[in-house]
């Protein structure tokens, strides 16, 4: 009897004990898609890379992604960085560095599961390569409109960095904007032959000013700061490329043009996250607000600002095609009486 009672007591106690279950394993952290930005020239002294990097920073705040910045010095380093990032498992690799069609085709084929986005690139490569091409000529056109409405001498200067295909689009977009307002105005062009030397920019700007230019448009990188100084010393105005009135702290700056590399970076990341990433070339212009002008200090006359906005609207609507090279400019015809655009 005692034995049976003891067994029953033990059984009852066992039933009263909490069930012994296996401790649940913590769920593994989700693996976030990784985005790598290969910045040729780094961020410190490269305003284009700095602007582009802001696009990745914004995307990280809005999407669940892992990001990495890979700073390189040369094009060769950047090409190696693309492969390095892809081999390390990056989902999307973005770069501002130059990559030849042949090289990019090889990299895209070697890493077919990796997506690539190349800024300032207008070549069709593969289904996993997006080229983000900017219509710099459209932003320059608006600068030309503003310059033509602001000059008193009818002589306008363009200061470029190096004479190249990219600067050609700026130059002839600018010439076209001036022509749209005043076909008789003279546009004098000079190149510093470098984007890195303020003294070179100052020298060519002084030459333009001595030849009668009373307003300059500079797209010359660091060399452009010298052009701004020359304008300030001469008491004339300058339209600054990628250098705002507050940022450059110069009373000589009438307004500034911009190219939103950050918008292109954000777009590539957004399309990846939404499953809409496509290979091919995406052209970003005034209609995407990827290029344009700013006037933080409101130094433009109201009628000038109104005309600039009207031309932005007309170009965005496709009513005006902006030339990007000399041959297109030579065929650019301004209707008698002007384009008659309305705000």
N, C-alpha and C positions, 0 to 999 in steps of 0.2 A: 504493500500500500504506500509506504513512504517513497519507494522507488518510483512508483507511478506518479505520485503527487509531485515529486521533485522534477520529473520529466515534464509534467504539465506546466510547472512554474517556469522552468527554463524556456519551454516553447512560448509561453505567454510573454516572457521578457524579450525574447528574440523578435516576436511580432511587434513589440512596442518600440524596438530600436529603429532609428531612421534607416531608410534603405541605403545601402552602400552602392553608390553609383560612381561611374568613372568621371573624373573632373573634366569639364568641357575645355577643349583646347581653344585658346584665343584665335579669333579669325585673323588671317594674315592681312597685313596692310595692302590696300589696292595698289597695283603698279600704275603709276601715272605716266601718260605719254610724255616723252622727253623732247624738248625743243632746244636745239643748240644754235646759237648765233655766232658765226665766224666773222669777226670784225677785223678786216685787213687794215692795219694802221692803228688799231686800238681805239679807245674811246677818248683819252685825255685831250689829244690835239686834233681830233677829227670830228668836225661838227656833224657830218653826214652819218657817221656811225652812231654818234650820240643820239641823234634824232631817231634813227632806226631802232636803237636799243629801247627807247621809250615805248615803242609799239609792243615789244615783247614784255616789258614791265607791266603795261596796262593789261595785256592778255592774261598774264599770270594772276592778276587780281580778279579776273572775271571767269577764268576757266581753271579746272583742276589739271594743271600741267606741272611738270618739272622743267626748269630752265637752266641753261648753262651758257656762259659767255666764254668764247675762245678767241683771244686776241692774237693776231699774227702780224708779221712785219712785211712780208712780201707776198706776191701772187702765188709763188711756189709753196709758201707756208700755208696759204689759204686753201689751195688745192689739196694738200696733205690733210688739212683740218677737216675738209668735207669727208674724206674717206675715213679718217680717224673717228669722227662723230658717228658716222653710219655704222662702222664696225663695232662701236661701243653700244649700239642699240638705240640710237636716237630715232624717234618717229619722224621728226621734221628737222631739216638742217637749212638754215637761212644764211646768206652771205651777201656782202656788198663788194666782195673781191671779184676781179675779172677772171673768168674761166672760159677757155676756148670751147667752141662747139664740139670738137673732137674729144677733148678731155672730159667734158661734162657728159657726153654720150657714153663714154666708157664707164664713168663712175655710176651713172644711172643704171646701166646694164648690170654692173657688178653688185649693186644694192637695190634690187627691184622693189623691196618692201619698204624702203626708206623714201620719204618725200623730200623734195628739194625746192627751195624758193630762192631765186636769184634776183636781187634788186638791180634796176637799171639794165635790164636784159631783154632783148627783143628777138630771141632765137627760139624756134620750135625744136625741142629736143626729144622728149619722151613723155609717156603718160604720168610719170612720177616727178616731172620737172616743171615748175611754174616760173615763167619769166614775168617780172613785174616791170613794165616799161612806163616811163613817165612822159607826159606831153609837156616837156619844159617850155616848148615854144608858145604854149597857150598862156602860161604865167608871164613869160617875157613880152608877149603881145600886150597884155594889160599894162606892163611897165612902160611900153612904148606909147600907149594911149595917154598915160599920166604924164610922161615926159613931154609929149607934143603939146599937151594942154598947159604945161607949166613953163616952157621955155620962152624967153624974151628975145634971145639973139637968133633963134631958129637954127642954132648949131647945138647938137646933142652928142654926147660922148658915150661910147660903150667900152668898158674896160673888162677884158677877159683874162683868164689865167693862161692856160695853154691852148693854142689853136688846134682844135680837135673836132671830131664829129659831134660830140656832146655840146661843145660851145657853139658850134654852127647852128644848132637848133635854137639856142638862146639868142644868138645874134640876129638870125633872120626872123624869128618870132618878134623880136624887139623892133627890127626895121619895119616889119609889117604893121605893127601897132602905131608906129609913128606915121607911116604912110596913110593909114586909115583916117587919121585926123588931119595931117598936114603933109601932102605929097611933096611940097616944096622945101620942107625942113631937111637939113643935112645931118646925116648920122656918120660921125667919125669914129672909127674903130681902132683900138690898140690892144695888144696882148702883152702881158707881163712876162710871158714865156715860162711861168711857174705859178703854182698855187701857194707857194710857201714863203715868199719874200715880200714883206710890206714895202721895203725900199723900192723894189722893182715896180710894184703897183703905184707907189707915189710918183715915180718918175714918169710913167706913161700917162698918168692922170694929169700931171702938170703940163705935159705936152699938149694934151687935148684942150685943157683950159686956156693955154696960151694961144691956141688956134680959134678961140671964140666960144667954146662950149660953156654953157651956163647951167647945165644939168648933166649929171653922169648916171649911168646904170652900170653897176659892177657885179660881175659873177666871176670872182677871182680867188675865192678861198681866203687864206691868210693874207695874200697879196692885196686883197680888197680893202683891208684895214688901212693900208697906205693910201689908197685912192680916196677913202673917206677923210683921212687927215688932210690930203691935198685940197679937197673940196672945202673943208672947214676953213683952212688957211686962206683960200681964195674968196671965201664968202659966197659960194654957190651951193646948190643942193645936189644930193645924190640919192638914187634909189638903190638900196643895199640888198644884195642877194643873201638870204639866210642869215640875216643879222638885224635883229629888231632895234627900234629906236632906244628902248630902255637898255637892252643888252649891250649895244655898242656905245651908248652914252654920248651921242654926238648930235648937236643941234643942226648939223648939216643934213641929216637923214630925213628926207621928205617922207618916205614910206619904205617898206621892205617887201621883197618877194619871198615865197617859201616853196619848198618841195617836201611834201609830207611822206618821207620814207617810213615813218612810224605807221601810217595808215596801211601801207603795203604789207608790212610785217604783221600787223594785227589781222588783216584780211586773210593772209595765208594760214595763220593759226586758227582763226575762226572757221575757215573752210575745212581744215583738217578735223577740228573737233565736231563739226556738224556733218562730217562724212561727205562733204561736197567738193573736196580737193580735186582739181583738174589740172592736167598738164596743158601746156600751151602758153600763149602770151596774153597778158591782161594789161590793157592800156589805161592808165589813170591820168585824168586831166582835170579841167575845171569842173566838169559835171560830177566828179567824185570828190571835189574839194581837196584834191591831192596836190594841186598847184594853185597859186593865186597871190594875193598881196594882203598886207596888214598895215594899219595906220593907227597904232595904239595911242599916239599923242594927238590924233586928229589934226594933222598939219595940212592935209589936202583941203583945197577949197571945196565947198559943198557941191558946186557944179562939176568939178573934176571927179569927185567921188561918185557922183550920180552917173556920169558917163562911163566910168570904169565898171560899175555894177551892171550897167546896161549892156556893155560889151561882153561881160562874163555870162550874162543871161543868153545873149544871142549865140555865143560860141557853144555854150552848153547845150543849146537847142539844136545845134547843127546848122545854123543859118550862116555861119562864117567858118570857112576852113582856113586854119592858120598854117602858113608855110613853115617847114622845118629845115630847109636848105636853100641854096642860092637859086637852083633851077626852078623850084616851086615859087620862090619869091619873085622871080622875073615874070612868072605867069599870074601873079597876084594882082588883080584888077580891082581898084576901088571905084564903085559906081559914081557917076557924076552927081555931085551933091552929097557924097558920103554914103555910109551904110544906113543912116537914119534909124539907128537903134533906139528903142524906148525903154525907160526904166520900168 
